[in-house]
Amino acid sequence: MSEALRPVVKSRLYEQVLERLRAYVGEAGLKAGDRLPAERDLAASLGVSRASVKQAIVVLEVQGLVEARHGGGTYLVRDTLDVEPVEQLVERRKRLPEVLEAREALETKLAELAAERRTEAELETIRLALDFMRDEIAGGANGVEGDRRFHAAVTAAAHSSLLADFMKTIARQITESRTESLRQPGRPSRSLAQHTAIYEAITAGDAKKAAAAMRKHVRTVAKVRLLTWVPED
């Protein structure tokens, strides 16, 4: 059947709330750190239930766009609410667990091999990736590019062409999981600390410790708000 004739999806009420909130943030000139109106006030202004507003806020939390502080309101994490379509979130939520399983299996072994096989030049490349990520975070970014460079450097230091090829086949999915993880509040600095532990184990030539440090890191990557979110029908 033609793609143009695919079934029409009825917009959920909270998705309409999301669009209104996005427009409001732009019109009001709100920036990161600013507080959104209270849920009851939003519900009254928009003429919807508080439940619909709450569902919309949860979706914004899942995307790392706002931070809901217990008893303290909801605050912007970024300067805009560039909301990802809910259907895309749902699809990523479905595939993310398998991607994370594959990452743990592959990257744990790569870290182990890197500790055994790395050269001094490769250690320097890993260290430079750490420095790059540290500078990104200090500049207010999430450290996505530094994270990519770090894992690529560990993969190269493992000297396993077949494992490297496996990593390439899921590169797009890894990028998704990386972005998802690093937009969690407080995650960039925690990820940098875990990268440093991996680097130190590789530098020491301790394969067992390097594998354990990488496993711990990937399991932290797996702790994302998206996987605890239950999409509303």
MINUMAR-566138 format. One line per field, with one value per residue (C-alpha): residue number from 1; residue in one letter; x, y, z. Coordinates in Angstrom, 3 decimals, always signed. Last residue first. Layout:
<sites>
pos <- c(NUM,...)
code <- c(a,...)
X <- c(X,...)
Y <- c(Y,...)
Z <- c(Z,...)
</sites>
This chain:
<sites>
pos <- c(233,232,231,230,229,228,227,226,225,224,223,222,221,220,219,218,217,216,215,214,213,212,211,210,209,208,207,206,205,204,203,202,201,200,199,198,197,196,195,194,193,192,191,190,189,188,187,186,185,184,183,182,181,180,179,178,177,176,175,174,173,172,171,170,169,168,167,166,165,164,163,162,161,160,159,158,157,156,155,154,153,152,151,150,149,148,147,146,145,144,143,142,141,140,139,138,137,136,135,134,133,132,131,130,129,128,127,126,125,124,123,122,121,120,119,118,117,116,115,114,113,112,111,110,109,108,107,106,105,104,103,102,101,100,99,98,97,96,95,94,93,92,91,90,89,88,87,86,85,84,83,82,81,80,79,78,77,76,75,74,73,72,71,70,69,68,67,66,65,64,63,62,61,60,59,58,57,56,55,54,53,52,51,50,49,48,47,46,45,44,43,42,41,40,39,38,37,36,35,34,33,32,31,30,29,28,27,26,25,24,23,22,21,20,19,18,17,16,15,14,13,12,11,10,9,8,7,6,5,4,3,2,1)
code <- c(d,e,p,v,w,t,l,l,r,v,k,a,v,t,r,v,h,k,r,m,a,a,a,a,k,k,a,d,g,a,t,i,a,e,y,i,a,t,h,q,a,l,s,r,s,p,r,g,p,q,r,l,s,e,t,r,s,e,t,i,q,r,a,i,t,k,m,f,d,a,l,l,s,s,h,a,a,a,t,v,a,a,h,f,r,r,d,g,e,v,g,n,a,g,g,a,i,e,d,r,m,f,d,l,a,l,r,i,t,e,l,e,a,e,t,r,r,e,a,a,l,e,a,l,k,t,e,l,a,e,r,a,e,l,v,e,p,l,r,k,r,r,e,v,l,q,e,v,p,e,v,d,l,t,d,r,v,l,y,t,g,g,g,h,r,a,e,v,l,g,q,v,e,l,v,v,i,a,q,k,v,s,a,r,s,v,g,l,s,a,a,l,d,r,e,a,p,l,r,d,g,a,k,l,g,a,e,g,v,y,a,r,l,r,e,l,v,q,e,y,l,r,s,k,v,v,p,r,l,a,e,s,m)
X <- c(-2.325,+0.189,+3.791,+5.289,+8.633,+11.163,+13.286,+13.275,+14.575,+17.944,+19.985,+21.532,+24.527,+25.243,+25.324,+27.753,+30.056,+30.016,+30.874,+33.700,+35.173,+34.915,+36.625,+39.423,+39.881,+40.246,+42.605,+44.954,+47.583,+48.019,+47.153,+44.047,+42.970,+43.601,+41.651,+38.667,+38.672,+38.887,+35.944,+33.965,+34.762,+33.771,+30.478,+29.706,+30.437,+28.152,+25.368,+24.385,+20.881,+20.341,+21.196,+24.353,+22.493,+20.102,+22.875,+25.085,+22.205,+21.333,+24.979,+25.242,+22.218,+23.884,+27.182,+25.543,+27.352,+30.499,+30.816,+30.672,+33.462,+35.602,+34.987,+36.238,+39.254,+40.452,+43.418,+42.007,+43.587,+41.292,+38.187,+39.486,+40.062,+36.560,+35.106,+36.930,+36.217,+32.480,+32.428,+34.355,+31.775,+28.834,+30.291,+26.981,+27.864,+28.265,+31.810,+33.237,+31.468,+33.112,+36.517,+36.274,+35.218,+38.266,+40.584,+39.188,+39.633,+43.228,+43.848,+42.509,+44.776,+47.751,+47.050,+47.011,+50.459,+51.794,+50.519,+47.511,+47.440,+46.561,+44.551,+42.919,+41.868,+39.944,+38.402,+37.283,+35.773,+33.642,+32.790,+31.321,+29.119,+28.022,+27.327,+25.240,+23.081,+22.708,+21.503,+19.050,+17.584,+17.339,+15.137,+11.689,+12.407,+13.680,+10.337,+8.348,+10.506,+10.027,+6.255,+6.377,+7.804,+10.964,+10.290,+12.499,+11.632,+14.106,+16.788,+17.741,+17.270,+14.028,+12.632,+9.563,+8.339,+9.834,+7.933,+10.099,+12.098,+10.950,+13.875,+13.103,+14.405,+16.050,+13.872,+12.314,+11.685,+9.797,+7.697,+6.969,+5.886,+3.397,+1.891,+1.571,-0.229,-2.682,-3.250,-3.781,-6.832,-7.151,-8.364,-4.956,-4.847,-6.395,-4.103,-1.065,-2.021,-2.532,+0.812,+2.683,+4.162,+7.542,+10.690,+13.765,+17.088,+17.658,+15.932,+12.402,+11.741,+8.005,+7.149,+9.643,+8.683,+5.000,+5.391,+7.044,+4.415,+1.604,+3.222,+3.595,-0.041,-1.092,+0.960,-0.829,-4.164,-3.044,-3.121,-5.125,-2.900,-4.166,-3.485,-1.035,-2.396,+0.563,+2.917,+1.138,+0.000)
Y <- c(+5.334,+6.626,+5.565,+3.906,+5.577,+3.592,+2.831,+6.466,+7.708,+6.135,+3.642,+1.682,+4.047,+3.054,-0.574,+0.441,+2.052,-0.859,-3.244,-0.939,-0.845,-4.628,-5.170,-2.753,-4.427,-7.865,-6.596,-4.799,-3.325,-0.372,+2.048,+0.013,+0.176,+3.928,+4.479,+2.527,+4.548,+7.781,+6.710,+6.171,+9.687,+11.123,+9.214,+10.665,+14.164,+13.679,+11.946,+14.717,+15.027,+12.436,+13.888,+11.819,+8.518,+9.155,+10.612,+7.571,+5.137,+6.820,+6.912,+3.211,+2.558,+4.358,+2.519,-0.913,-2.388,-0.438,-2.127,-5.552,-4.445,-3.412,-6.841,-8.445,-6.146,-6.845,-4.610,-3.641,-0.176,+0.729,-0.115,+1.909,+4.876,+4.598,+4.474,+7.655,+9.504,+8.857,+10.042,+13.172,+13.843,+13.400,+15.493,+16.916,+20.538,+23.341,+24.390,+22.402,+19.366,+19.814,+20.432,+17.186,+15.313,+16.592,+15.722,+12.190,+11.834,+13.053,+10.336,+7.655,+8.913,+8.937,+5.352,+4.495,+6.043,+4.062,+0.865,-1.102,-4.917,-6.311,-3.429,-2.947,-6.595,-6.193,-2.924,-4.560,-7.484,-5.172,-3.167,-6.088,-7.769,-4.563,-2.821,-5.729,-5.723,-1.941,-2.220,-4.937,-2.739,+0.311,-1.251,-0.780,+2.554,+3.866,+3.039,+4.717,+7.831,+8.070,+7.799,+10.605,+13.061,+14.730,+17.999,+20.979,+22.680,+25.557,+27.112,+23.807,+22.219,+24.078,+23.856,+22.127,+22.897,+22.626,+19.924,+17.266,+18.928,+18.222,+18.750,+19.725,+18.947,+15.623,+13.764,+11.613,+14.749,+16.356,+13.193,+13.327,+16.982,+16.044,+13.291,+15.730,+18.251,+15.595,+14.469,+18.080,+18.054,+20.353,+23.919,+25.220,+28.033,+25.912,+22.937,+25.205,+26.790,+23.380,+22.161,+25.168,+27.592,+26.602,+27.643,+29.125,+27.315,+27.049,+29.954,+31.332,+33.902,+33.969,+33.325,+30.473,+28.794,+29.187,+27.582,+24.492,+24.358,+24.493,+21.679,+19.514,+20.148,+18.879,+15.753,+15.466,+15.278,+12.355,+12.977,+10.411,+8.364,+8.074,+4.665,+4.629,+5.939,+8.186,+5.256,+3.523,+0.000)
Z <- c(+24.653,+27.205,+26.811,+29.904,+30.640,+32.677,+29.588,+28.441,+31.802,+31.110,+33.103,+30.233,+30.055,+33.660,+32.562,+29.830,+32.396,+34.831,+31.991,+30.894,+34.402,+34.740,+31.373,+32.278,+35.667,+34.086,+31.392,+33.772,+31.424,+33.765,+30.952,+30.157,+33.804,+33.915,+30.700,+32.014,+35.239,+33.219,+31.103,+34.302,+35.492,+32.098,+32.211,+35.633,+34.370,+31.353,+33.364,+35.778,+34.321,+31.547,+28.138,+27.987,+28.074,+25.195,+23.045,+23.617,+23.036,+19.746,+18.647,+19.464,+17.242,+14.337,+14.879,+14.976,+11.958,+12.802,+16.193,+14.534,+12.183,+15.169,+16.706,+13.485,+13.176,+16.700,+17.535,+20.957,+20.725,+17.825,+19.875,+22.833,+20.511,+19.033,+22.545,+23.520,+20.280,+20.577,+24.190,+23.226,+20.505,+22.896,+25.718,+26.929,+26.202,+28.762,+27.928,+30.829,+29.385,+26.002,+27.595,+29.587,+26.450,+24.571,+27.430,+27.560,+23.796,+24.192,+26.784,+24.441,+21.653,+24.036,+25.020,+21.313,+20.832,+23.799,+22.199,+23.327,+23.227,+26.652,+28.089,+24.688,+24.683,+27.939,+26.782,+23.536,+25.439,+27.568,+24.453,+22.534,+25.133,+26.871,+23.579,+22.301,+25.428,+25.152,+21.564,+22.568,+25.328,+22.999,+20.307,+21.831,+23.522,+20.190,+18.568,+21.352,+21.240,+17.475,+17.940,+20.516,+18.005,+19.383,+21.172,+20.459,+23.746,+23.659,+25.855,+27.438,+30.860,+31.492,+35.000,+36.473,+39.970,+43.436,+45.275,+43.712,+40.973,+37.431,+35.074,+31.507,+28.010,+28.812,+26.324,+29.034,+31.084,+28.185,+27.849,+31.600,+31.301,+28.568,+30.690,+33.617,+31.418,+30.262,+33.859,+34.938,+32.671,+29.691,+29.116,+28.122,+30.685,+33.454,+32.799,+32.656,+35.977,+37.605,+36.252,+37.660,+35.124,+33.684,+35.538,+33.927,+34.237,+30.494,+28.768,+28.434,+25.716,+26.430,+22.767,+22.432,+25.696,+24.831,+21.399,+22.862,+25.598,+23.029,+21.023,+24.124,+25.083,+21.649,+22.331,+25.687,+23.853,+21.718,+17.991,+16.065,+13.779,+10.209,+8.701,+5.779,+2.492,+1.623,+2.153,-0.718,+0.000)
</sites>
